[in-house]
Amino acid sequence: MSILLEVIEWPDTQPNEMINRYPSQGSADIKLGAQLIVRESQSAVFYRDGKACDSFGPGRHTLATFNLPIITKLFSAPWAFESIFKAEVYFINHKSFVNLKWGTREPVAFRDKELGLIRLRAFGAYSCKITEPILFINQLVGREAKYTTPQIEDYLREIIVSRVNDMLGESVDSFLDLPSRYEAFGTQLSKRLQTEFGKFGIELTGFFINSITPPDEVQKMIDERGGMAAVKDMDQFLKFQLAKSLETGGTVKDGAGMGAGIGVGMGVGMMMPGFMSKAFMPDQQDLKTTGVRTVQCPECLSHTPENSRFCYKCGHQMNPMNSCPRCAKVIPVHAKFCMECGFDLHAKTVCAKCKTPLPPGTHFCTSCGEKTG
C-alpha cells in the first residue's frame, strides 16, 4: 500500500497542444499534500468528484483533497479498497497559437456591381489563445485527455468563413476595391469574430487577410478586360501595329519568320484600304466629339459636316434640288416619294387645288372633286 505523495506537472508541451490532463486515462486518487507545479504561460484547473474546484496560476501549489493516505484505504473497504475520492488536473496552455490558417474550401458566389455574379475565394491566417480555461474545457474539450489546435481549426475556420461571407455581402460593392481595404476589412471582421470566439473562452489575438481572389478562369477574363481598357482607341492601336509590321516586315531570318511575314503582308493588304480611306476622311466619332454640326446623308446614312456639298462616304449630292408640291418639304432630287407627306413625286396628274396625285386620264380629283382637265 503506497503512501507516497505525487508531483503533478506538464513540462513537455508540444507546439500545438492546448490542453493536457493528469492522469491521461481515468482519474487519480491524488493524496492530500500532493504538489502541483504550474509553469509560466500555463494554468491548471483542479477537478474533484467530477467538478471544477479551483484554478491555479504559475508556481508550486499544495493540493488538498479528501484522499488521506491509509485512512482512505480503510474507508474504501466496501469498494474493494478502491478510493472513492477521485480527482483530475487539467493543464491549459495560454500561449498564443499563431499562423493558424483559414480559407474557403469552395468559391463563394458574390454579386459584384461591375462584373455581375462572380465566385470568390478568400485565404488568410489568425492567432488565438485561451483566456477562460473552465469555459473552454466545458464547451470544447469535455473529458478528453489531450486537445490540440487541429481539433478546433476546422470549426473556427467555418466560423471565420461565414463572417467573411456576411461582410462581403454587406460592405463591399466590387471585389476590385478589396486590395486597398484589406486592413480595414480585417479590423471590422476581427470585432465580429471576438464575440464568436469568446463563447468558447478563446480570444482572437490576430487576424489577417492574405487574398480574396476569383477562380483562375474569372481572373483571366478580368485580365482580358483590363487589356481592352488599356487600349482606349482600337483604331489607333491597329494603325500602330500596322506601322510596326511595315517597319519590320522585310527582316526575315528563318522559315518561321517568312511564314509570319507572309501572314502580316496579307493582313496589311486587307487592312490598308480601310486605313487609307480613314486617313483622308473624317471619322464619324471624331465629328461628334469635336462639336461639329453634321447632317445625315439620305443615301448611305453617314454623318457628314453640315456645310458639305457632297457626302464624303458615297459622294451623294447633299444640296437638295426639289421641293414637294404638296407640303413644300425640301427633298433630294432622286426622291420618288416625299419623306414628309408621302406624295408621289412621279405622278402624271396632280390636283391644282389639294395637290393630290391622280392616276393618268383622271378628269376630277378623287379627294376634293376639283376638275383637273
Secondary structure, DSSP 4 states (H G I P E B T S, - for coil): ---PPPEE------TTEEEEEESSSS-B-PPTT-EEEE-TTEEEEEEETTEEEEEE-SEEEE---S--TTHHHHHTGGGTT--S--EEEEEEE-S-EEEEEEE-SSPEEEEETTTEEEEEEEEEEEEEEES-HHHHIIIIITT-SEEEHHHHHHHHHHHHHHHHHHHHHHH-S-GGGGGGGHHHHHHHHHHHHHHHHHTTTEEEEEEEEEEEE--HHHHHHHHHHHHHHH---HHHHHHHHHHHHHHHTT---SHHHHHHHHHHHHHHHHHHHHHHHHHHS--HHHHHHTT--EEE-TTT--EEETT-SB-TTT--B-S--EE-TTT--EE-TT-SB-TTT--BTT-SEE-TTT--EE-TT--B-TTT--B--
